[in-house]
Amino acid sequence: MRETERERRRAGSRTNFDALRTERWIAVIRLAVIGIVMAIFAGSDMGRQTPPALIAAILGLAVLYGAWSLVAFASATEPSLAVRLLSLLADTALVTAWVLVTDGAMSDFWALYLVVVISAGMRFDLVQTTGISVALVLLYVAVAVGDGRLPQELVLHRTSLMVITGFAVGVLSQQRLVHHRQGQVLRAEAVERSRELDDERAEVERLRRVDVAKSEFVAVAAHEFRTPLAAVIGVLSTLREHGSVLTPEDRIELLDGATSQANRLARLVDDLLTVSRIEDGILRLSLETTQPRDLLSEAAQVSGMAGRLVIRIGRVGTVRCDPDAIIRVLTNLMDNARKYAPPDSKVHIDVTLEGDRVRFSVADEGPGIPDEDRAEIFERFRRLEGGKTKPGAGLGLYICRGLVEAHGGTIRADRAPGGGAEMSFTIPRATKNDGAMVDGFEGDGHVEGVVTKLDVPLPVEDLPPAAVR
């Protein structure tokens, strides 16, 4: 749509340029005709009875007008219809004055009216040009009748020539306008076809990317499904063939392993479904007013990292989010920190206020993320070189980004103060209209589905009050 609008403006610019270019050419022709008239007058006896001062005044005025028109139409502004009509009237007035001072109706300079008719044809269409030529005929007839010396047959001959010239030039002008309009239509069609072609190319490119993504999706899914399925199948096969000789403890151990792999498979399926919803734009959120402490408590319980977390929560009030989605984001970030950090290291989580948003940051004590990889790690199936031996399909951070952006927030990767990786994201802070506790103000408390507080032991240090910006 924007490209079509730009092309329309370009088409309008071309129209403006054509009209302006016409006036510039007429200005050049005007000066050339003035020069020819002066040369012819110098070599003839016409107008010798006229006072030289009047001759000089008319010629000087014509030269000044010609020079002015050349300068006036050198700008980029299209002349209006009124300006073009005034220019035509000025030419007619100068020609009439020159005819009158060079022997009136007997002057051979009457042919200058034909030049005026031609200039009108360059500006206007058939009907307008014919009308102008008729008006010039009436003017010349008035001059001839007032003079009384020009034979009737010459008056008829000259006026007929003016009308014929006006009609012929008008026809050519009409054809030029028709061709110009047809050219505009063809240019508009070309622009539309070009836009459609661009849209088709974009659609083909999108389908190509979708096809590549699907192929990559299937390949990764098949690879990730293979390990847990093989484990579950192995356990079932072992129980079927050797279950009678296994001790209860061995059977429980095998079943626990199969359960773990089945859970892993279920999480992978859930991840793939979430990725599909994100990419199809059908991700739905159930927004609720929630305490950050509740989100972190449940995420710590799900990830099993309560003993390794050091959490600091500033006075941020409550947040407006989909609790399940944000718990999943926090769980993914905690799991990511566990994968890449030393086994006994701590994971630091800070919750701070940034304007009308709350920032959650998860920092580990691992090797960190290279600068060149920080933007790419949030892409689907992207994993660091050292992390390809770690379990996972490379979807966790991609899902985190999709869920956070669905809340209108942002997520980023930085270097942690201790040298590890720091993943941080923002989500909206709840307002008084959400029925939330905000800086001591308590809302109406009517909030559906608020996350239930979980009693998970967490070392929590209260930050100083966050500055509200």
C-alpha positions as CSV (number, residue, x, y, z in Angstrom):
1,M,0.0,0.0,0.0
2,R,2.8,2.4,0.9
3,E,4.6,1.5,-2.4
4,T,1.4,2.3,-4.4
5,E,1.1,5.6,-2.6
6,R,4.7,6.5,-3.4
7,E,4.2,5.6,-7.0
8,R,1.1,7.8,-7.2
9,R,3.1,10.7,-5.8
10,R,5.8,10.0,-8.4
11,A,3.1,9.9,-11.1
12,G,1.9,13.3,-9.8
13,S,5.4,14.6,-9.9
14,R,5.7,13.5,-13.5
15,T,2.5,15.3,-14.4
16,N,3.8,18.5,-12.6
17,F,7.1,18.2,-14.4
18,D,5.4,17.9,-17.8
19,A,3.3,21.0,-17.2
20,L,6.3,22.9,-15.9
21,R,8.5,21.7,-18.7
22,T,5.9,22.9,-21.2
23,E,6.0,26.4,-19.7
24,R,9.8,26.4,-19.8
25,W,9.8,25.4,-23.5
26,I,7.3,28.1,-24.2
27,A,9.5,30.6,-22.4
28,V,12.4,29.6,-24.5
29,I,10.3,29.8,-27.7
30,R,9.0,33.2,-26.6
31,L,12.6,34.6,-26.4
32,A,13.5,33.1,-29.7
33,V,10.4,34.6,-31.4
34,I,11.2,38.0,-29.9
35,G,14.7,37.8,-31.3
36,I,13.4,36.8,-34.8
37,V,10.8,39.6,-34.7
38,M,13.5,42.2,-33.8
39,A,15.7,40.9,-36.7
40,I,12.8,41.1,-39.2
41,F,11.7,44.5,-38.0
42,A,15.3,45.9,-38.4
43,G,15.3,44.8,-42.0
44,S,11.8,46.0,-43.0
45,D,10.0,49.3,-43.4
46,M,7.0,48.4,-41.2
47,G,6.3,50.7,-38.4
48,R,8.5,53.5,-39.5
49,Q,5.8,56.0,-38.9
50,T,5.4,54.9,-35.3
51,P,7.4,56.9,-32.7
52,P,10.6,55.1,-31.9
53,A,10.0,55.4,-28.2
54,L,6.8,53.4,-28.5
55,I,8.5,50.7,-30.6
56,A,11.4,50.5,-28.1
57,A,8.9,50.4,-25.2
58,I,7.0,47.4,-26.7
59,L,10.1,45.5,-27.6
60,G,11.7,46.2,-24.2
61,L,8.6,45.1,-22.4
62,A,8.5,41.9,-24.6
63,V,12.2,41.2,-23.8
64,L,11.7,41.8,-20.1
65,Y,8.6,39.6,-20.1
66,G,10.4,36.8,-21.9
67,A,13.4,36.9,-19.5
68,W,11.1,37.0,-16.5
69,S,9.1,33.9,-17.8
70,L,12.4,32.0,-18.3
71,V,13.4,32.7,-14.7
72,A,9.9,32.3,-13.2
73,F,9.4,28.8,-14.6
74,A,12.8,27.6,-13.6
75,S,11.5,26.6,-10.2
76,A,10.0,23.2,-9.3
77,T,6.5,24.6,-8.8
78,E,3.9,23.6,-11.3
79,P,2.2,26.7,-12.8
80,S,-1.5,26.9,-12.0
81,L,-4.3,27.3,-14.6
82,A,-4.6,31.0,-13.7
83,V,-0.9,31.6,-14.3
84,R,-1.0,29.8,-17.7
85,L,-4.1,31.8,-18.7
86,L,-2.4,35.1,-17.6
87,S,0.7,34.1,-19.6
88,L,-1.4,33.5,-22.7
89,L,-3.2,36.9,-22.2
90,A,0.2,38.6,-21.9
91,D,1.4,37.1,-25.1
92,T,-1.8,38.1,-26.9
93,A,-1.6,41.6,-25.6
94,L,2.0,42.0,-26.7
95,V,1.3,40.6,-30.2
96,T,-1.7,42.8,-30.6
97,A,0.3,45.9,-29.5
98,W,3.1,45.0,-31.9
99,V,0.6,44.4,-34.8
100,L,-1.0,47.8,-34.2
101,V,2.4,49.7,-34.1
102,T,3.7,47.9,-37.2
103,D,1.0,49.0,-39.7
104,G,-2.1,47.6,-38.1
105,A,-4.2,45.1,-40.1
106,M,-1.7,45.4,-42.9
107,S,1.2,44.2,-40.7
108,D,2.8,40.9,-41.7
109,F,3.4,40.3,-38.0
110,W,-0.3,39.0,-37.8
111,A,1.3,35.5,-38.1
112,L,2.4,35.9,-34.5
113,Y,-1.1,35.0,-33.5
114,L,-0.4,31.5,-35.0
115,V,2.4,31.2,-32.5
116,V,0.0,32.1,-29.7
117,V,-2.4,29.5,-30.9
118,I,0.4,26.9,-31.0
119,S,1.5,27.8,-27.4
120,A,-2.2,27.4,-26.3
121,G,-2.2,23.9,-27.9
122,M,0.9,23.0,-25.9
123,R,-1.0,23.9,-22.7
124,F,-4.6,22.9,-23.2
125,D,-6.9,20.3,-24.8
126,L,-8.8,20.4,-28.1
127,V,-11.9,22.3,-26.9
128,Q,-9.9,24.9,-25.0
129,T,-7.4,25.4,-27.8
130,T,-10.2,25.8,-30.4
131,G,-12.0,28.3,-28.2
132,I,-8.8,30.3,-27.7
133,S,-8.2,30.3,-31.5
134,V,-11.8,31.6,-32.1
135,A,-11.2,34.3,-29.5
136,L,-8.0,35.4,-31.3
137,V,-9.9,35.4,-34.6
138,L,-12.5,37.7,-33.1
139,L,-9.7,40.0,-31.8
140,Y,-8.0,40.1,-35.2
141,V,-11.3,40.7,-37.0
142,A,-11.9,43.7,-34.7
143,V,-8.4,45.0,-35.5
144,A,-9.0,44.6,-39.2
145,V,-12.4,46.1,-39.2
146,G,-11.2,49.0,-37.2
147,D,-8.3,49.6,-39.6
148,G,-10.5,49.2,-42.7
149,R,-7.6,48.8,-45.2
150,L,-7.4,44.9,-45.3
151,P,-9.4,43.3,-48.1
152,Q,-12.2,41.1,-47.0
153,E,-10.7,38.0,-48.7
154,L,-7.4,38.4,-46.7
155,V,-9.4,38.8,-43.5
156,L,-11.2,35.5,-44.3
157,H,-8.0,33.8,-45.3
158,R,-6.1,34.8,-42.2
159,T,-8.9,34.1,-39.8
160,S,-9.5,30.7,-41.4
161,L,-5.9,29.9,-41.1
162,M,-6.0,30.7,-37.4
163,V,-9.0,28.5,-36.8
164,I,-7.6,25.6,-38.8
165,T,-4.3,26.0,-37.0
166,G,-6.1,26.0,-33.6
167,F,-8.1,22.9,-34.5
168,A,-5.0,21.0,-35.8
169,V,-2.9,21.9,-32.8
170,G,-5.8,21.1,-30.5
171,V,-6.2,17.6,-32.0
172,L,-2.4,17.0,-31.5
173,S,-2.8,18.3,-28.0
174,Q,-5.7,16.0,-27.3
175,Q,-3.8,13.1,-28.6
176,R,-0.9,14.0,-26.4
177,L,-3.2,14.2,-23.4
178,V,-4.7,10.8,-24.2
179,H,-1.3,9.2,-24.6
180,H,-0.2,10.8,-21.3
181,R,-3.3,9.5,-19.5
182,Q,-2.8,6.0,-21.0
183,G,0.8,6.2,-19.9
184,Q,-0.4,7.0,-16.4
185,V,-2.8,4.1,-16.4
186,L,-0.1,1.8,-17.7
187,R,2.4,3.1,-15.0
188,A,-0.3,2.6,-12.3
189,E,-0.9,-1.0,-13.6
190,A,2.8,-1.6,-13.7
191,V,3.1,-0.4,-10.1
192,E,0.2,-2.6,-9.1
193,R,1.7,-5.6,-10.8
194,S,5.0,-4.9,-9.3
195,R,3.4,-4.7,-5.9
196,E,1.6,-8.0,-6.5
197,L,4.8,-9.5,-7.7
198,D,6.6,-8.3,-4.6
199,D,3.8,-9.7,-2.4
200,E,4.1,-13.0,-4.2
201,R,7.8,-13.1,-3.8
202,A,7.4,-12.3,-0.1
203,E,4.9,-15.1,0.2
204,V,7.1,-17.5,-1.7
205,E,10.0,-16.5,0.6
206,R,7.8,-17.0,3.7
207,L,6.6,-20.4,2.5
208,R,10.2,-21.3,1.8
209,R,11.2,-20.3,5.3
210,V,8.2,-22.2,6.7
211,D,9.2,-25.3,4.7
212,V,12.8,-25.1,5.9
213,A,11.6,-24.5,9.5
214,K,9.2,-27.5,9.3
215,S,12.0,-29.7,7.9
216,E,14.3,-28.5,10.7
217,F,11.4,-28.9,13.2
218,V,10.7,-32.5,12.1
219,A,14.4,-33.4,12.2
220,V,15.0,-32.0,15.7
221,A,11.7,-33.4,17.0
222,A,12.6,-36.9,15.6
223,H,16.1,-36.7,17.2
224,E,14.8,-35.5,20.5
225,F,11.9,-38.0,20.6
226,R,14.3,-40.9,19.9
227,T,16.1,-40.9,23.2
228,P,13.2,-40.9,25.6
229,L,11.2,-43.2,23.4
230,A,14.1,-45.6,23.3
231,A,14.4,-45.5,27.1
232,V,10.7,-46.1,27.6
233,I,10.7,-49.0,25.1
234,G,13.8,-50.5,26.7
235,V,12.2,-50.4,30.1
236,L,9.0,-52.0,28.9
237,S,11.0,-54.6,27.0
238,T,13.1,-55.4,30.0
239,L,10.0,-55.7,32.3
240,R,8.3,-58.0,29.8
241,E,11.2,-60.3,29.2
242,H,12.9,-60.3,32.6
243,G,10.3,-58.8,35.0
244,S,9.9,-62.1,36.8
245,V,13.5,-62.3,37.9
246,L,13.9,-58.6,38.8
247,T,13.7,-57.5,42.4
248,P,11.1,-54.9,43.4
249,E,13.8,-52.3,43.8
250,D,15.0,-52.9,40.2
251,R,11.5,-52.7,38.9
252,I,10.9,-49.4,40.7
253,E,14.2,-48.0,39.4
254,L,13.3,-49.0,35.9
255,L,9.8,-47.5,36.2
256,D,11.2,-44.3,37.7
257,G,13.6,-44.0,34.7
258,A,10.8,-44.6,32.2
259,T,8.6,-42.1,34.1
260,S,11.4,-39.5,33.9
261,Q,11.8,-40.1,30.1
262,A,8.1,-40.0,29.6
263,N,7.9,-36.7,31.4
264,R,10.8,-35.4,29.3
265,L,8.9,-36.5,26.2
266,A,5.7,-34.7,27.4
267,R,7.7,-31.5,28.0
268,L,9.1,-31.7,24.5
269,V,5.7,-32.2,23.0
270,D,4.4,-29.2,25.1
271,D,7.4,-27.1,23.9
272,L,6.7,-28.0,20.3
273,L,3.0,-27.1,20.7
274,T,3.9,-23.8,22.3
275,V,6.4,-23.0,19.5
276,S,3.6,-23.8,17.0
277,R,1.2,-21.4,18.7
278,I,3.8,-18.7,18.9
279,E,4.6,-18.9,15.2
280,D,1.0,-19.1,14.2
281,G,0.1,-16.1,16.3
282,I,-2.6,-17.9,18.3
283,L,-0.9,-17.8,21.7
284,R,-3.6,-16.9,24.3
285,L,-2.8,-15.4,27.7
286,S,-4.9,-15.3,30.8
287,L,-3.8,-12.2,32.6
288,E,-4.0,-12.0,36.4
289,T,-2.6,-9.8,39.1
290,T,0.1,-11.8,40.8
291,Q,2.9,-11.4,43.4
292,P,6.4,-11.9,42.0
293,R,7.2,-14.0,45.1
294,D,4.5,-16.5,44.2
295,L,5.8,-16.8,40.6
296,L,9.4,-17.4,41.9
297,S,8.2,-19.9,44.5
298,E,6.4,-22.1,42.1
299,A,9.1,-21.8,39.4
300,A,11.7,-22.9,42.1
301,Q,9.6,-25.9,43.0
302,V,9.1,-26.9,39.4
303,S,12.8,-26.6,38.6
304,G,13.9,-28.2,41.8
305,M,16.5,-25.5,42.4
306,A,15.2,-24.0,45.6
307,G,18.4,-24.7,47.5
308,R,20.6,-23.0,44.9
309,L,18.7,-19.8,44.5
310,V,19.5,-16.4,46.0
311,I,16.6,-14.1,45.4
312,R,16.2,-10.4,46.1
313,I,12.9,-8.8,45.5
314,G,12.5,-5.0,45.6
315,R,9.3,-3.2,46.5
316,V,7.8,-3.7,43.1
317,G,4.2,-4.4,44.1
318,T,2.3,-6.9,41.9
319,V,2.6,-7.8,38.2
320,R,-0.1,-8.2,35.5
321,C,0.7,-11.5,33.7
322,D,-0.3,-15.0,32.8
323,P,1.1,-16.8,35.8
324,D,1.5,-20.1,34.0
325,A,3.4,-18.5,31.2
326,I,5.7,-16.5,33.4
327,I,6.4,-19.5,35.7
328,R,7.4,-21.3,32.5
329,V,9.7,-18.5,31.5
330,L,11.3,-18.5,35.0
331,T,11.6,-22.3,35.0
332,N,13.3,-22.3,31.6
333,L,15.8,-19.6,32.7
334,M,16.5,-21.5,35.9
335,D,17.0,-24.8,34.0
336,N,19.3,-22.9,31.5
337,A,21.4,-21.6,34.4
338,R,21.6,-25.1,35.9
339,K,22.8,-26.6,32.6
340,Y,25.7,-24.1,32.1
341,A,26.8,-23.2,35.6
342,P,29.0,-25.3,38.0
343,P,27.0,-27.9,40.0
344,D,27.4,-26.2,43.4
345,S,27.2,-22.6,42.2
346,K,24.4,-20.2,43.1
347,V,21.8,-18.7,40.8
348,H,21.0,-15.1,41.6
349,I,17.5,-13.7,40.9
350,D,16.7,-10.0,41.2
351,V,13.3,-8.4,40.9
352,T,13.4,-4.7,40.4
353,L,11.1,-1.9,39.2
354,E,11.8,-0.1,35.9
355,G,9.2,2.6,35.4
356,D,5.8,0.9,34.8
357,R,7.5,-2.5,34.3
358,V,9.0,-5.1,36.6
359,R,12.3,-6.7,35.6
360,F,13.2,-10.3,36.5
361,S,16.9,-11.1,36.1
362,V,18.4,-14.6,36.4
363,A,22.2,-14.7,36.7
364,D,24.5,-17.7,37.0
365,E,28.1,-18.2,37.7
366,G,28.9,-20.1,34.5
367,P,31.1,-19.3,31.5
368,G,28.8,-16.6,30.2
369,I,27.6,-16.0,26.6
370,P,29.8,-14.6,23.9
371,D,28.8,-11.2,22.7
372,E,28.2,-12.4,19.1
373,D,25.8,-15.1,20.3
374,R,23.6,-13.1,22.7
375,A,21.0,-12.1,20.0
376,E,20.9,-15.5,18.4
377,I,20.4,-17.7,21.4
378,F,16.7,-16.6,21.5
379,E,16.2,-18.1,18.0
380,R,14.6,-21.5,17.6
381,F,16.9,-24.5,17.8
382,R,19.9,-22.2,18.5
383,R,22.4,-23.5,21.1
384,L,25.9,-22.5,22.1
385,E,28.8,-24.6,20.9
386,G,29.5,-25.9,24.4
387,G,25.8,-26.6,25.1
388,K,25.2,-29.0,22.3
389,T,26.1,-31.9,24.6
390,K,23.5,-30.7,27.1
391,P,20.0,-32.1,27.1
392,G,17.3,-30.1,25.3
393,A,16.1,-29.2,21.9
394,G,17.1,-25.5,21.9
395,L,13.6,-24.3,22.2
396,G,13.6,-23.0,25.8
397,L,14.8,-19.5,25.2
398,Y,12.8,-19.2,22.0
399,I,9.7,-20.0,24.0
400,C,10.7,-17.5,26.7
401,R,11.0,-14.7,24.2
402,G,7.6,-15.6,22.6
403,L,5.9,-15.6,26.0
404,V,7.5,-12.4,27.2
405,E,6.8,-10.5,24.0
406,A,3.2,-11.7,24.2
407,H,3.0,-9.8,27.5
408,G,4.4,-6.7,25.7
409,G,7.8,-7.1,27.5
410,T,11.3,-7.7,26.3
411,I,14.0,-10.2,27.1
412,R,17.7,-10.0,26.7
413,A,21.0,-11.7,27.5
414,D,23.9,-9.9,29.2
415,R,27.0,-10.6,31.1
416,A,26.4,-11.1,34.8
417,P,28.4,-9.1,37.4
418,G,30.3,-12.3,38.4
419,G,31.2,-13.1,34.8
420,G,28.4,-15.6,34.0
421,A,25.3,-15.2,32.0
422,E,22.4,-12.9,33.0
423,M,19.0,-13.4,31.4
424,S,16.5,-10.7,32.2
425,F,13.0,-9.9,31.0
426,T,10.3,-7.3,31.8
427,I,6.5,-7.6,32.2
428,P,3.9,-4.9,33.0
429,R,3.5,-3.8,36.6
430,A,-0.1,-4.1,37.9
431,T,-1.9,-0.8,38.4
432,K,-4.7,0.3,40.7
433,N,-7.2,-0.4,38.0
434,D,-6.1,-4.0,38.1
435,G,-7.1,-4.3,41.8
436,A,-3.5,-4.6,42.9
437,M,-1.3,-3.5,45.8
438,V,0.8,-0.7,44.4
439,D,3.1,1.2,46.8
440,G,0.7,0.8,49.7
441,F,-2.5,1.3,47.7
442,E,-4.8,-1.7,48.0
443,G,-7.3,-2.3,45.2
444,D,-10.7,-3.9,45.5
445,G,-9.0,-7.4,45.7
446,H,-11.3,-8.9,43.1
447,V,-8.8,-10.9,41.0
448,E,-9.8,-14.2,39.4
449,G,-7.4,-17.1,39.6
450,V,-4.5,-15.5,41.6
451,V,-1.7,-17.9,41.9
452,T,-1.7,-19.7,45.3
453,K,1.3,-19.1,47.5
454,L,3.5,-22.1,47.8
455,D,5.6,-22.7,50.9
456,V,9.0,-23.2,49.3
457,P,12.1,-22.2,51.4
458,L,13.9,-19.4,49.6
459,P,16.7,-17.2,50.9
460,V,15.1,-13.8,50.2
461,E,16.7,-10.4,50.8
462,D,14.6,-7.3,50.5
463,L,16.1,-4.7,48.3
464,P,15.8,-1.0,49.1
465,P,12.7,0.6,47.7
466,A,12.9,0.8,44.0
467,A,12.8,4.3,42.6
468,V,9.6,4.9,40.6
469,R,10.5,6.7,37.3
